[in-house]
Amino acid sequence: MGTLGISIPLAVPATFRIWRKGSTGTVLISEKTDSSSLAGISILTPLTGAGTGLGVSILFSRITTSIHAVDTNPPLGENEYFLTIDLGPFNLVLTGLTPPADAALAPLSTIDIDRTNVISYTFTASEIEAN
């Protein structure tokens, strides 16, 4: 049996970054990449009057990612810390396919991570005073 030469990742990586914004600009404090594995595929039927054909929804597992970071050299004054979540290293190339394979796999090429598809997150920080 031959293959199409395509490898489809069964996990989507996300890169979490903690940043400091202060008087000296914005500085990366820490970053961590974690992956959510494929949990299932839902076959969706079109809504009445919305057209014909089936849709596909790809479901990924919920994960908890913990990051412990220390800002060892913050500038004096007030600093703001914030978290960003981006798609991690994810390479999927769908060239050389013929219909209907290209149409079936096309949703995999548009995976993105942003606030709308992150179910929840909590970012907490505390200031530790010198002894």
All heavy atoms as an XYZ file, in Angstrom:
958
protein
N       0.850     -1.174      0.000
C       0.000      0.000      0.000
C       0.896      1.238      0.000
O       1.848      1.332      0.758
C      -0.895     -0.013      1.243
C      -1.784      1.191      1.340
S      -2.881      1.144      2.774
C      -4.198      0.176      2.096
N       0.597      2.207     -0.824
C       1.373      3.436     -0.891
C       0.758      4.509     -0.015
O      -0.357      4.382      0.486
N       1.495      5.584      0.185
C       0.988      6.718      0.954
C       0.975      7.949      0.064
O       1.629      7.984     -0.978
C       1.857      7.002      2.189
O       3.141      7.426      1.742
C       1.981      5.773      3.072
N       0.245      8.947      0.491
C       0.201     10.212     -0.234
C       1.400     11.096      0.094
O       1.558     12.153     -0.481
C      -1.087     10.967      0.119
C      -2.390     10.341     -0.348
C      -3.578     11.114      0.204
C      -2.441     10.297     -1.861
N       2.216     10.680      1.057
C       3.342     11.499      1.474
C       2.936     12.621      2.403
O       3.644     13.605      2.554
N       1.769     12.478      3.016
C       1.262     13.512      3.919
C       1.172     12.948      5.319
O       0.701     11.841      5.525
C      -0.131     13.993      3.471
C      -0.024     14.633      2.097
C      -0.719     14.963      4.464
C      -1.342     14.917      1.478
N       1.653     13.706      6.267
C       1.552     13.324      7.667
C       0.690     14.362      8.366
O       0.965     15.559      8.301
C       2.950     13.272      8.291
O       2.855     12.967      9.639
N      -0.375     13.894      9.011
C      -1.296     14.810      9.691
C      -1.053     14.724     11.191
O      -1.231     13.665     11.782
C      -2.753     14.445      9.371
C      -2.985     14.549      7.861
C      -3.708     15.349     10.132
C      -4.314     14.029      7.410
N      -0.630     15.825     11.821
C      -0.428     15.811     13.270
C      -1.742     15.537     13.995
O      -2.795     16.022     13.597
C       0.073     17.217     13.581
C       0.423     17.838     12.276
C      -0.354     17.117     11.223
N      -1.672     14.749     15.047
C      -2.866     14.463     15.847
C      -2.868     15.261     17.140
O      -3.544     14.914     18.094
C      -2.951     12.958     16.135
C      -3.159     12.089     14.907
C      -3.228     10.619     15.295
C      -4.411     12.491     14.144
N      -2.094     16.317     17.173
C      -2.064     17.223     18.321
C      -1.794     18.631     17.798
O      -1.131     18.813     16.781
C      -0.984     16.808     19.313
N      -2.337     19.609     18.487
C      -2.098     21.008     18.131
C      -1.316     21.649     19.267
O      -1.766     21.667     20.406
C      -3.420     21.760     17.907
C      -3.171     23.240     17.709
C      -4.153     21.190     16.710
N      -0.126     22.163     18.961
C       0.669     22.810     19.999
C       0.290     24.283     20.168
O      -0.072     24.955     19.208
C       2.096     22.682     19.472
C       1.931     22.661     17.984
C       0.595     22.024     17.700
N       0.369     24.741     21.398
C       0.156     26.149     21.710
C       1.380     26.649     22.467
O       1.937     25.937     23.301
C      -1.091     26.339     22.559
N       1.787     27.856     22.151
C       2.904     28.479     22.854
C       2.347     29.587     23.744
O       1.670     30.495     23.269
C       3.947     29.042     21.878
O       4.430     27.966     21.061
C       5.116     29.671     22.621
N       2.621     29.459     25.030
C       2.187     30.422     26.037
C       3.377     31.315     26.365
O       4.469     30.814     26.641
C       1.722     29.700     27.308
C       0.608     28.721     27.060
C       0.874     27.432     26.643
C      -0.709     29.106     27.243
C      -0.147     26.525     26.405
C      -1.740     28.215     27.011
C      -1.459     26.921     26.588
N       3.173     32.619     26.342
C       4.261     33.558     26.642
C       3.813     34.546     27.717
O       2.702     35.079     27.652
C       4.672     34.315     25.388
C       5.340     33.445     24.351
C       5.785     34.259     23.132
N       6.461     33.436     22.165
C       5.866     32.844     21.128
N       4.574     33.013     20.919
N       6.564     32.093     20.297
N       4.694     34.786     28.670
C       4.462     35.788     29.706
C       5.369     36.975     29.383
O       6.582     36.809     29.198
C       4.772     35.232     31.112
C       3.835     34.055     31.418
C       4.639     36.335     32.162
C       4.161     33.332     32.705
N       4.768     38.130     29.312
C       5.468     39.362     28.935
C       5.401     40.381     30.073
O       4.461     40.393     30.848
C       4.801     39.985     27.716
C       4.751     39.112     26.507
C       3.795     38.176     26.211
C       5.680     39.093     25.435
N       4.081     37.586     25.011
C       5.226     38.133     24.504
C       6.849     39.801     25.154
C       5.909     37.857     23.324
C       7.521     39.529     23.973
C       7.056     38.572     23.078
N       6.411     41.274     30.093
C       6.395     42.425     30.994
C       6.414     43.680     30.141
O       7.221     43.811     29.223
C       7.630     42.437     31.897
C       7.669     43.696     32.783
C       8.971     43.860     33.549
N      10.053     44.169     32.632
C      11.230     43.546     32.626
N      11.488     42.574     33.475
N      12.165     43.875     31.772
N       5.500     44.599     30.449
C       5.460     45.894     29.770
C       5.736     46.943     30.828
O       5.015     47.047     31.816
C       4.096     46.103     29.124
C       3.973     47.371     28.336
C       2.598     47.418     27.678
C       2.419     48.687     26.885
N       1.074     48.732     26.278
N       6.793     47.689     30.624
C       7.176     48.703     31.601
C       7.890     49.860     30.949
O       7.829     50.046     29.727
N       8.613     50.603     31.756
C       9.290     51.807     31.273
C      10.377     51.504     30.251
O      10.748     52.370     29.465
C       9.882     52.574     32.459
O      10.834     51.746     33.134
N      10.885     50.278     30.234
C      11.962     49.923     29.293
C      11.429     49.205     28.052
O      12.194     48.709     27.244
C      13.000     49.020     29.985
O      12.343     47.840     30.460
C      13.687     49.735     31.129
N      10.094     49.125     27.900
C       9.506     48.459     26.740
C       8.863     47.138     27.138
O       8.644     46.858     28.311
N       8.586     46.300     26.140
C       7.964     45.001     26.367
C       9.025     43.919     26.249
O       9.756     43.877     25.262
C       6.832     44.764     25.354
O       5.881     45.829     25.476
C       6.132     43.446     25.604
N       9.096     43.060     27.276
C      10.149     42.045     27.360
C       9.512     40.680     27.603
O       8.612     40.554     28.442
C      11.125     42.373     28.522
C      12.177     41.300     28.675
C      11.763     43.733     28.303
N       9.984     39.673     26.883
C       9.537     38.300     27.108
C      10.166     37.782     28.397
O      11.384     37.826     28.566
C       9.936     37.406     25.933
C       9.584     35.927     26.054
C       8.081     35.723     26.087
C      10.208     35.148     24.902
N       9.338     37.288     29.320
C       9.812     36.769     30.597
C       9.974     35.256     30.536
O      10.962     34.693     30.997
C       8.843     37.139     31.750
C       8.682     38.649     31.853
C       9.289     36.537     33.068
C       9.965     39.405     32.126
N       8.985     34.577     29.939
C       9.018     33.116     29.897
C       8.095     32.628     28.798
O       7.136     33.309     28.430
C       8.567     32.552     31.251
O       8.597     31.144     31.240
N       8.402     31.433     28.266
C       7.490     30.816     27.316
C       7.517     29.310     27.467
O       8.512     28.737     27.918
C       7.801     31.213     25.873
C       9.021     30.602     25.271
C       9.210     31.006     23.816
O       8.261     31.449     23.146
O      10.336     30.870     23.333
N       6.388     28.694     27.124
C       6.266     27.241     27.217
C       5.322     26.776     26.113
O       4.302     27.415     25.853
C       5.714     26.839     28.581
C       5.615     25.342     28.786
C       5.152     25.016     30.200
C       5.165     23.522     30.446
N       4.753     23.210     31.828
N       5.655     25.659     25.483
C       4.795     25.065     24.466
C       4.211     23.774     25.008
O       4.915     22.973     25.618
C       5.581     24.810     23.164
O       6.068     26.056     22.663
C       4.700     24.166     22.109
N       2.909     23.601     24.816
C       2.207     22.402     25.244
C       1.285     21.994     24.100
O       0.979     22.805     23.223
C       1.412     22.687     26.514
C       1.083     21.443     27.313
O       1.355     20.326     26.828
O       0.549     21.577     28.423
N       0.842     20.750     24.086
C       0.013     20.257     22.987
C      -1.296     19.667     23.491
O      -1.348     19.046     24.542
C       0.751     19.170     22.202
O       1.864     19.707     21.550
N      -2.328     19.860     22.686
C      -3.630     19.257     22.931
C      -3.839     18.192     21.861
O      -3.767     18.482     20.670
C      -4.721     20.317     22.842
O      -5.990     19.725     23.000
N      -4.085     16.972     22.292
C      -4.224     15.876     21.337
C      -5.638     15.804     20.764
O      -6.592     16.304     21.345
C      -3.855     14.552     21.997
O      -4.711     14.304     23.083
N      -5.751     15.150     19.621
C      -7.031     14.965     18.963
C      -7.951     14.142     19.854
O      -7.578     13.076     20.328
C      -6.821     14.251     17.625
C      -8.043     14.010     16.779
C      -8.597     15.331     16.265
C      -7.695     13.101     15.611
N      -9.155     14.654     20.108
C     -10.115     13.953     20.960
C     -11.247     13.345     20.149
O     -11.865     12.380     20.571
C     -10.692     14.898     22.008
N     -11.519     13.895     18.967
C     -12.601     13.353     18.161
C     -12.875     14.213     16.952
O     -12.365     15.313     16.809
N     -13.697     13.677     16.065
C     -14.121     14.396     14.873
C     -15.641     14.315     14.823
O     -16.219     13.232     14.909
C     -13.506     13.783     13.604
C     -11.982     13.894     13.661
C     -14.052     14.462     12.351
C     -11.267     13.215     12.524
N     -16.286     15.464     14.718
C     -17.744     15.502     14.613
C     -18.136     15.766     13.170
O     -17.587     16.673     12.531
C     -18.324     16.623     15.485
O     -18.123     16.345     16.841
N     -19.063     14.993     12.678
C     -19.606     15.215     11.342
C     -20.862     16.058     11.525
O     -21.793     15.672     12.233
C     -19.944     13.882     10.637
C     -18.731     12.944     10.653
C     -20.446     14.135      9.228
C     -17.513     13.473      9.961
N     -20.889     17.215     10.889
C     -21.980     18.168     11.062
C     -22.880     18.167      9.836
O     -22.396     18.120      8.709
C     -21.414     19.573     11.277
C     -20.346     19.710     12.373
C     -19.746     21.101     12.336
C     -20.952     19.425     13.727
N     -24.167     18.238     10.059
C     -25.106     18.370      8.946
C     -25.402     19.851      8.764
O     -25.371     20.624      9.720
C     -26.408     17.600      9.226
O     -26.986     18.098     10.427
C     -26.147     16.115      9.365
N     -25.693     20.262      7.537
C     -25.971     21.687      7.304
C     -27.292     22.103      7.932
O     -28.204     21.288      8.093
C     -26.027     21.789      5.783
C     -26.316     20.410      5.307
C     -25.736     19.466      6.326
N     -27.375     23.364      8.304
C     -28.625     23.916      8.808
C     -29.618     24.010      7.656
O     -29.230     24.122      6.490
C     -28.383     25.307      9.413
C     -27.440     25.353     10.615
C     -27.161     26.797     10.993
C     -28.038     24.595     11.785
N     -30.884     24.001      7.963
C     -31.916     24.090      6.938
C     -31.702     25.349      6.113
O     -31.569     26.442      6.648
C     -33.310     24.119      7.594
O     -33.440     22.974      8.412
C     -34.402     24.144      6.548
N     -31.619     25.173      4.802
C     -31.445     26.304      3.895
C     -30.016     26.797      3.796
O     -29.738     27.749      3.091
N     -29.085     26.172      4.516
C     -27.700     26.646      4.507
C     -26.870     25.984      3.423
O     -25.701     26.273      3.288
C     -27.063     26.405      5.868
N     -27.433     25.081      2.660
C     -26.672     24.415      1.616
C     -26.686     22.915      1.813
O     -27.408     22.379      2.641
N     -25.894     22.256      1.029
C     -25.833     20.800      1.095
C     -24.449     20.354      1.509
O     -23.511     21.139      1.536
C     -26.179     20.183     -0.269
O     -25.205     20.637     -1.222
C     -27.577     20.561     -0.713
N     -24.330     19.089      1.806
C     -23.037     18.542      2.186
C     -22.874     18.518      3.691
O     -23.678     19.059      4.439
N     -21.828     17.851      4.099
C     -21.545     17.709      5.523
C     -20.341     18.559      5.891
O     -19.453     18.807      5.076
C     -21.264     16.245      5.868
C     -22.406     15.261      5.597
C     -21.944     13.841      5.879
C     -23.617     15.607      6.440
N     -20.301     18.980      7.129
C     -19.146     19.699      7.648
C     -18.416     18.835      8.652
O     -18.931     17.816      9.116
N     -17.210     19.220      8.960
C     -16.401     18.477      9.910
C     -15.923     19.431     10.992
O     -15.477     20.539     10.704
C     -15.176     17.831      9.219
C     -14.275     17.162     10.227
C     -15.621     16.834      8.165
N     -16.047     19.020     12.239
C     -15.524     19.774     13.373
C     -14.499     18.897     14.072
O     -14.781     17.747     14.409
C     -16.656     20.137     14.331
O     -16.141     20.814     15.458
N     -13.314     19.416     14.259
C     -12.237     18.661     14.899
C     -12.170     19.080     16.362
O     -12.072     20.268     16.673
C     -10.900     18.931     14.192
C     -11.027     18.543     12.719
C      -9.769     18.172     14.863
C      -9.907     19.042     11.864
N     -12.245     18.107     17.250
C     -12.264     18.375     18.685
C     -10.925     17.982     19.291
O     -10.404     16.898     19.012
C     -13.388     17.581     19.352
C     -14.775     17.741     18.728
C     -15.737     16.738     19.325
C     -15.268     19.157     18.907
N     -10.388     18.840     20.134
C      -9.124     18.556     20.801
C      -9.345     18.469     22.302
O     -10.270     19.067     22.854
C      -8.082     19.626     20.457
C      -7.649     19.559     19.023
C      -8.286     20.301     18.058
C      -6.624     18.710     18.640
C      -7.917     20.223     16.725
C      -6.245     18.628     17.318
C      -6.892     19.381     16.356
N      -8.501     17.713     22.974
C      -8.622     17.494     24.416
C      -8.359     18.780     25.182
O      -7.557     19.616     24.772
C      -7.606     16.443     24.880
O      -7.813     15.235     24.216
N      -9.049     18.911     26.315
C      -8.759     20.025     27.217
C      -7.486     19.696     27.972
O      -7.273     18.564     28.394
C      -9.903     20.220     28.202
C     -11.157     20.694     27.551
C     -12.225     20.960     28.580
N     -13.442     21.396     27.912
C     -14.494     21.871     28.548
N     -14.493     21.951     29.866
N     -15.549     22.251     27.887
N      -6.634     20.684     28.112
C      -5.379     20.482     28.839
C      -5.191     21.609     29.849
O      -5.785     22.671     29.729
C      -4.155     20.422     27.898
C      -4.005     21.724     27.112
C      -4.246     19.243     26.958
C      -2.687     21.853     26.404
N      -4.364     21.340     30.825
C      -3.945     22.351     31.785
C      -2.440     22.509     31.657
O      -1.707     21.532     31.737
C      -4.306     21.934     33.225
O      -5.723     21.786     33.313
C      -3.829     22.962     34.228
N      -2.014     23.709     31.429
C      -0.586     24.009     31.291
C      -0.182     24.933     32.416
O      -0.779     25.998     32.592
C      -0.299     24.682     29.932
O      -0.764     23.829     28.889
C       1.180     24.954     29.755
N       0.800     24.526     33.190
C       1.290     25.356     34.286
C       2.645     25.931     33.909
O       3.496     25.235     33.376
C       1.437     24.527     35.561
O       0.188     24.027     35.957
N       2.811     27.194     34.204
C       4.082     27.875     33.947
C       4.495     28.570     35.233
O       3.712     29.303     35.841
C       3.950     28.933     32.838
C       3.410     28.304     31.551
C       5.282     29.621     32.591
C       3.041     29.320     30.493
N       5.712     28.333     35.654
C       6.275     29.036     36.803
C       7.394     29.914     36.264
O       8.342     29.413     35.662
C       6.819     28.054     37.837
C       7.475     28.725     38.996
N       6.778     29.132     40.102
C       8.759     29.088     39.193
C       7.615     29.716     40.944
N       8.827     29.695     40.411
N       7.272     31.209     36.421
C       8.274     32.130     35.893
C       8.586     33.193     36.936
O       7.720     33.598     37.711
C       7.759     32.786     34.622
N       9.827     33.634     36.951
C      10.263     34.689     37.865
C      10.919     35.780     37.032
O      11.807     35.509     36.223
C      11.270     34.140     38.908
C      11.785     35.266     39.781
C      10.630     33.034     39.731
N      10.463     36.998     37.204
C      11.085     38.148     36.549
C      12.236     38.588     37.441
O      12.033     39.241     38.459
C      10.056     39.260     36.367
C      10.584     40.396     35.517
O      11.748     40.342     35.092
O       9.812     41.347     35.272
N      13.432     38.209     37.076
C      14.597     38.412     37.945
C      15.160     39.820     37.918
O      15.922     40.188     38.802
C      15.718     37.431     37.571
O      16.056     37.615     36.198
C      15.277     35.995     37.811
N      14.800     40.623     36.919
C      15.394     41.948     36.829
C      14.381     42.982     36.336
O      14.610     43.634     35.326
C      16.612     41.901     35.900
C      17.455     43.142     35.998
O      17.393     43.863     36.982
N      18.247     43.393     34.972
N      13.269     43.179     37.054
C      12.291     44.160     36.587
C      12.792     45.578     36.834
O      13.511     45.830     37.800
C      11.057     43.862     37.440
C      11.608     43.265     38.686
C      12.840     42.507     38.270
N      12.445     46.503     35.944
C      12.849     47.894     36.185
C      12.026     48.488     37.327
O      10.933     48.006     37.644
C      12.523     48.577     34.852
C      11.470     47.743     34.234
C      11.728     46.342     34.693
N      12.563     49.516     37.940
C      11.829     50.206     39.001
C      10.574     50.851     38.425
O      10.510     51.183     37.246
C      12.716     51.275     39.644
C      13.937     50.753     40.414
C      14.780     51.919     40.906
C      13.517     49.853     41.555
N       9.582     50.993     39.254
C       8.334     51.605     38.818
C       7.273     50.548     38.578
O       7.398     49.390     38.968
N       6.213     50.981     37.922
C       5.083     50.091     37.690
C       5.296     49.280     36.417
O       5.709     49.817     35.389
C       3.811     50.930     37.562
C       2.558     50.128     37.723
C       1.340     51.019     37.890
O       1.346     51.869     38.803
O       0.416     50.848     37.094
N       5.036     47.987     36.513
C       5.159     47.083     35.377
C       3.856     46.323     35.193
O       3.182     45.998     36.154
C       6.297     46.079     35.594
C       7.643     46.755     35.654
O       8.097     47.327     34.685
N       8.277     46.703     36.816
N       3.513     46.054     33.943
C       2.316     45.288     33.621
C       2.763     43.941     33.062
O       3.664     43.876     32.220
C       1.494     46.032     32.569
C       0.301     45.279     32.064
C      -0.393     46.003     30.915
O      -0.117     47.194     30.682
O      -1.200     45.354     30.240
N       2.145     42.855     33.515
C       2.453     41.515     33.027
C       1.233     40.965     32.312
O       0.102     41.154     32.768
C       2.849     40.594     34.188
C       4.159     41.009     34.825
C       4.191     41.968     35.836
C       5.359     40.467     34.385
C       5.391     42.373     36.400
C       6.562     40.856     34.959
C       6.572     41.811     35.957
O       7.766     42.202     36.510
N       1.455     40.314     31.179
C       0.329     39.742     30.444
C       0.754     38.459     29.746
O       1.938     38.192     29.554
C      -0.273     40.762     29.465
C       0.679     41.263     28.412
C       0.712     40.676     27.152
C       1.521     42.329     28.667
C       1.578     41.140     26.170
C       2.395     42.808     27.703
C       2.422     42.218     26.451
N      -0.254     37.667     29.385
C      -0.055     36.354     28.786
C      -0.588     36.365     27.364
O      -1.654     36.917     27.095
C      -0.821     35.303     29.603
C      -0.883     33.882     29.061
C       0.462     33.193     29.244
C      -1.979     33.095     29.766
N       0.163     35.754     26.433
C      -0.336     35.542     25.075
C      -0.324     34.047     24.774
O       0.488     33.303     25.323
C       0.504     36.289     24.022
O       1.857     35.830     24.071
C       0.449     37.793     24.233
N      -1.253     33.620     23.938
C      -1.352     32.224     23.520
C      -1.370     32.210     22.000
O      -2.213     32.850     21.374
C      -2.641     31.564     24.064
C      -2.717     31.707     25.582
C      -2.707     30.105     23.651
C      -4.063     31.311     26.168
N      -0.430     31.498     21.407
C      -0.320     31.420     19.953
C      -0.178     29.965     19.522
O       0.231     29.113     20.309
C       0.915     32.195     19.463
C       0.839     33.666     19.809
O      -0.118     34.318     19.369
O       1.739     34.152     20.517
N      -0.471     29.719     18.256
C      -0.255     28.389     17.701
C       1.228     28.079     17.751
O       2.063     28.893     17.352
C      -0.765     28.334     16.262
C      -0.699     26.991     15.557
C      -1.613     25.983     16.244
C      -1.092     27.133     14.098
N       1.559     26.914     18.280
C       2.954     26.506     18.351
C       3.425     25.996     17.002
O       2.738     26.134     15.998
N       4.582     25.375     16.945
C       5.070     24.854     15.668
C       4.111     23.794     15.121
O       3.916     22.755     15.723
C       6.416     24.222     16.024
C       6.697     24.573     17.439
C       5.457     25.111     18.053
N       3.464     24.089     14.009
C       2.467     23.200     13.418
C       2.619     23.261     11.909
O       2.336     24.286     11.297
C       1.057     23.663     13.831
C      -0.049     22.751     13.367
C      -0.335     21.586     14.054
C      -0.803     23.061     12.247
C      -1.363     20.745     13.637
C      -1.831     22.241     11.830
C      -2.102     21.077     12.530
N       3.107     22.211     11.323
C       3.347     22.191      9.886
C       2.454     21.161      9.217
O       2.552     19.976      9.489
C       4.815     21.862      9.591
C       5.745     22.913     10.139
O       5.444     24.092     10.079
N       6.857     22.499     10.702
N       1.598     21.634      8.345
C       0.724     20.753      7.583
C       0.676     21.285      6.163
O       0.252     22.418      5.928
C      -0.683     20.728      8.187
C      -1.700     19.900      7.440
C      -1.316     18.423      7.479
C      -3.080     20.084      8.016
N       1.127     20.502      5.228
C       1.137     20.894      3.826
C       0.184     19.975      3.080
O       0.310     18.754      3.154
C       2.558     20.805      3.243
C       2.552     21.188      1.773
C       3.505     21.685      4.031
N      -0.756     20.556      2.359
C      -1.759     19.774      1.648
C      -1.626     19.927      0.136
O      -2.604     19.963     -0.586
C      -3.166     20.195      2.091
C      -3.495     19.982      3.557
C      -4.893     20.506      3.879
C      -3.383     18.524      3.936
N      -0.405     20.023     -0.364
C      -0.227     20.155     -1.801
C      -0.177     18.776     -2.443
O       0.184     17.781     -1.820
C       1.077     20.904     -2.122
O       2.170     20.204     -1.526
C       1.043     22.319     -1.601
N      -0.555     18.718     -3.682
C      -0.480     17.467     -4.429
C      -1.655     16.541     -4.225
O      -1.671     15.436     -4.748
N      -2.670     16.973     -3.482
C      -3.848     16.136     -3.282
C      -4.860     16.406     -4.390
O      -4.880     17.467     -4.995
C      -4.496     16.433     -1.931
C      -3.699     16.054     -0.699
C      -4.461     16.464      0.545
C      -3.413     14.571     -0.662
N      -5.698     15.442     -4.622
C      -6.771     15.614     -5.595
C      -8.104     15.543     -4.863
O      -8.197     14.942     -3.801
C      -6.714     14.514     -6.667
O      -6.796     13.244     -6.025
C      -5.417     14.598     -7.462
N      -9.136     16.172     -5.445
C     -10.447     16.067     -4.803
C     -10.871     14.605     -4.739
O     -10.519     13.847     -5.628
C     -11.367     16.854     -5.741
C     -10.452     17.733     -6.535
C      -9.156     16.995     -6.640
N     -11.585     14.153     -3.739
C     -12.126     14.922     -2.616
C     -11.182     14.980     -1.418
O     -11.529     15.538     -0.401
C     -13.401     14.153     -2.276
C     -13.045     12.733     -2.553
C     -12.122     12.793     -3.765
N      -9.972     14.388     -1.509
C      -9.056     14.359     -0.361
C      -8.664     15.766      0.073
O      -8.608     16.057      1.264
C      -7.811     13.547     -0.688
N      -8.399     16.661     -0.870
C      -8.000     18.018     -0.495
C      -9.119     18.749      0.237
O      -8.893     19.456      1.204
C      -7.523     18.813     -1.708
C      -8.576     18.961     -2.787
O      -9.617     18.265     -2.710
O      -8.365     19.763     -3.720
N     -10.368     18.549     -0.190
C     -11.500     19.203      0.480
C     -11.718     18.644      1.879
O     -12.028     19.384      2.806
C     -12.770     19.038     -0.359
N     -11.530     17.337      2.043
C     -11.737     16.713      3.349
C     -10.690     17.160      4.355
O     -10.978     17.298      5.541
C     -11.728     15.199      3.215
N      -9.458     17.397      3.903
C      -8.370     17.759      4.819
C      -8.156     19.262      4.934
O      -7.398     19.712      5.783
C      -7.068     17.084      4.373
C      -7.079     15.556      4.415
C      -5.783     15.009      3.841
C      -7.301     15.050      5.814
N      -8.807     20.048      4.108
C      -8.606     21.500      4.108
C      -8.816     22.156      5.470
O      -8.062     23.060      5.836
C      -9.496     22.157      3.061
N      -9.819     21.742      6.294
C      -9.970     22.395      7.610
C      -8.731     22.278      8.488
O      -8.490     23.134      9.331
C     -11.162     21.659      8.240
C     -11.937     21.126      7.086
C     -10.897     20.787      6.045
N      -7.935     21.256      8.294
C      -6.725     21.100      9.111
C      -5.687     22.169      8.810
O      -4.834     22.469      9.630
C      -6.105     19.717      8.886
C      -6.924     18.529      9.382
C      -6.251     17.231      8.974
C      -7.123     18.584     10.875
N      -5.742     22.761      7.612
C      -4.751     23.770      7.250
C      -5.101     25.144      7.792
O      -4.317     26.075      7.660
C      -4.588     23.833      5.736
O      -5.792     24.291      5.144
N      -6.267     25.290      8.417
C      -6.689     26.600      8.919
C      -6.770     26.640     10.441
O      -7.435     27.510     10.992
C      -8.051     26.986      8.326
O      -9.009     25.989      8.695
C      -7.993     27.101      6.815
N      -6.112     25.708     11.107
C      -6.150     25.701     12.569
C      -5.457     26.945     13.094
O      -4.378     27.318     12.644
C      -5.466     24.428     13.121
C      -6.318     23.209     12.763
C      -5.258     24.524     14.632
C      -5.664     21.898     13.102
N      -6.096     27.595     14.039
C      -5.537     28.788     14.658
C      -5.913     28.755     16.134
O      -6.886     28.133     16.525
C      -6.095     30.041     13.994
C      -5.291     31.284     14.337
O      -4.183     31.144     14.891
O      -5.762     32.386     14.052
N      -5.132     29.415     16.929
C      -5.417     29.501     18.353
C      -5.535     30.971     18.709
O      -4.650     31.766     18.416
C      -4.300     28.848     19.197
C      -4.239     27.355     18.903
C      -4.521     29.093     20.679
C      -3.117     26.649     19.615
N      -6.652     31.318     19.302
C      -6.843     32.661     19.825
C      -7.840     32.582     20.977
O      -8.260     31.506     21.361
C      -7.294     33.639     18.735
C      -8.618     33.237     18.102
O      -9.432     32.564     18.761
O      -8.849     33.609     16.941
N      -8.208     33.710     21.512
C      -9.095     33.719     22.676
C     -10.445     33.064     22.410
O     -11.078     32.560     23.315
C      -9.309     35.145     23.157
C      -8.189     35.623     24.038
C      -8.572     36.923     24.656
N      -7.651     37.926     24.145
C      -7.788     39.210     24.350
N      -8.804     39.672     25.002
N      -6.905     40.043     23.877
N     -10.895     33.068     21.158
C     -12.216     32.518     20.868
C     -12.248     30.999     20.959
O     -13.303     30.424     21.145
C     -12.713     32.943     19.474
O     -11.816     32.422     18.479
C     -12.802     34.451     19.369
N     -11.105     30.322     20.802
C     -11.133     28.868     20.897
C     -10.303     28.323     22.051
O     -10.012     27.143     22.097
C     -10.756     28.202     19.566
C      -9.424     28.659     19.020
O      -8.579     29.146     19.752
N      -9.234     28.518     17.729
N      -9.946     29.183     22.993
C      -9.377     28.747     24.266
C     -10.518     28.828     25.262
O     -11.103     29.895     25.466
C      -8.200     29.645     24.701
C      -7.729     29.278     26.090
C      -7.059     29.534     23.693
N     -10.897     27.694     25.841
C     -12.088     27.632     26.686
C     -11.953     28.536     27.906
O     -12.844     29.303     28.234
C     -12.395     26.182     27.087
C     -12.778     25.392     25.834
C     -13.501     26.112     28.126
C     -12.872     23.920     26.033
N     -10.851     28.447     28.610
C     -10.643     29.326     29.754
C      -9.160     29.369     30.081
O      -8.415     28.466     29.729
C     -11.437     28.849     30.972
O     -10.904     27.631     31.440
N      -8.765     30.422     30.720
C      -7.401     30.507     31.214
C      -7.374     31.421     32.424
O      -8.219     32.299     32.579
C      -6.409     30.965     30.132
C      -6.627     32.371     29.626
C      -5.961     33.448     30.199
C      -7.479     32.623     28.563
C      -6.149     34.729     29.732
C      -7.673     33.900     28.088
C      -7.004     34.948     28.674
O      -7.193     36.228     28.209
N      -6.412     31.165     33.289
C      -6.220     31.979     34.476
C      -4.755     32.378     34.534
O      -3.876     31.530     34.414
C      -6.582     31.191     35.755
O      -7.938     30.755     35.637
C      -6.420     32.041     36.992
N      -4.504     33.639     34.680
C      -3.133     34.137     34.791
C      -3.047     34.898     36.103
O      -3.764     35.875     36.307
C      -2.811     35.042     33.605
C      -1.436     35.653     33.661
C      -0.300     34.861     33.682
C      -1.279     37.030     33.691
C       0.960     35.426     33.724
C      -0.017     37.611     33.723
C       1.100     36.800     33.742
N      -2.229     34.411     37.021
C      -2.070     35.088     38.309
C      -0.599     35.416     38.538
O       0.284     34.722     38.047
C      -2.569     34.214     39.482
O      -1.854     32.993     39.471
C      -4.050     33.934     39.347
N      -0.362     36.455     39.246
C       1.002     36.871     39.567
C       1.020     37.442     40.982
O      -0.006     37.906     41.483
C       1.481     37.923     38.572
N       2.168     37.388     41.610
C       2.300     37.982     42.932
C       3.670     38.610     43.054
O       4.639     38.170     42.440
C       2.084     36.948     44.038
O       3.045     35.928     43.962
N       3.722     39.658     43.857
C       4.983     40.329     44.110
C       5.573     39.780     45.380
O       4.907     39.664     46.418
C       4.736     41.836     44.253
C       6.000     42.620     44.487
C       5.752     44.111     44.578
O       4.587     44.533     44.409
O       6.706     44.850     44.831
N       6.834     39.407     45.315
C       7.523     38.870     46.484
C       8.526     39.923     46.939
O       9.419     40.318     46.191
C       8.263     37.544     46.141
C       7.241     36.522     45.647
C       9.016     37.039     47.350
C       7.866     35.268     45.093
N       8.342     40.367     48.159
C       9.211     41.405     48.708
C      10.537     40.799     49.159
O      10.590     39.632     49.578
C       8.527     42.089     49.902
C       7.238     42.789     49.558
C       7.451     44.043     48.694
O       8.537     44.639     48.746
O       6.512     44.402     47.967
N      11.597     41.582     49.070
C      12.903     41.130     49.565
C      12.876     40.958     51.065
O      12.132     41.638     51.782
C      13.970     42.153     49.165
N      13.699     40.035     51.572
C      13.775     39.803     53.029
C      14.512     40.928     53.717
O      15.377     41.526     53.294
C      14.511     38.496     53.327
C      13.626     37.321     52.923
O      12.415     37.432     52.887
N      14.257     36.204     52.612
